[in-house]
């Protein structure tokens, strides 16, 4: 799913002419950001460039871990650890039966209390689990290279979020305009979010984001369903040499 979104984004930027909409509203010259010419001012609220991103790529590799008991190897999201809201505590299963990513934890996210935004490094250490397949390994490579990141901005009661994807473009982290990719999530019930996706205005099928492990490491009812689609082992990104 994520690899497909990257492909859609790059294709739309290069072919559909949306690259100009990725230029930052502030402190990005045409020399640094060549796509900044003739930017549409209506899109400026969607645009943000992180000019202080470290230049070195993290030395992370995928390694296999037991899928049954994966919570022993992923940091479980807890409010008191990194400030995230209680509605996203635990570990979550992306129930869309894709060959790539399968679980996600917000336990590695950076939380901004003022903006109610979680910065989730999709490429980051032990943040996502992936099926232990060659397809998943190939899917992870562009995530790491582009340092693919989600910025999930929540409403006041933490039941809805607008998710902005970001990736490296010419060495700068660029947040993708909603006109290209729009991602949202809505809390349906305790332990159950629904994820919505639009690419170039076209809505893709929704999928469920189900909690499989609680903040106390207890297993939710969805854990058994997750194991039915998981391989015996799952990949996690860990530091090279670990």
Number of C-alpha atoms within 10 A of each C-alpha: 14 17 18 10 16 20 13 15 23 16 14 17 18 12 10 12 11 22 23 18 25 25 31 24 18 10 11 17 14 11 8 13 20 13 20 19 13 9 17 13 9 8 17 16 11 17 18 19 23 16 13 8 11 11 8 6 10 16 12 19 19 21 18 17 17 15 21 16 13 18 20 12 13 21 19 24 28 23 18 9 10 16 18 24 21 14 19 24 22 28 30 29 23 20 20 14 13 14 17 23 27 23 27 25 26 26 25 25 23 16 22 14 11 6 12 18 22 24 19 24 22 26 24 21 20 23 23 27 29 28 24 23 16 11 12 20 18 12 20 24 16 17 20 22 13 19 19 24 24 22 20 23 20 20 13 10 9 16 16 20 21 19 25 21 25 24 24 19 14 11 15 20 21 22 24 24 23 20 14 22 22 20 18 19 21 18 18 13 11 11 21 19 23 18 20 18 18 18 17 15 12 11 13 10 10 15 16 19 24 23 28 25 25 19 18 11 14 12 17 16 13 17 17 13 12 22 14 9 14 20 16 14 19 24 27 27 22 18 15 11 7 7
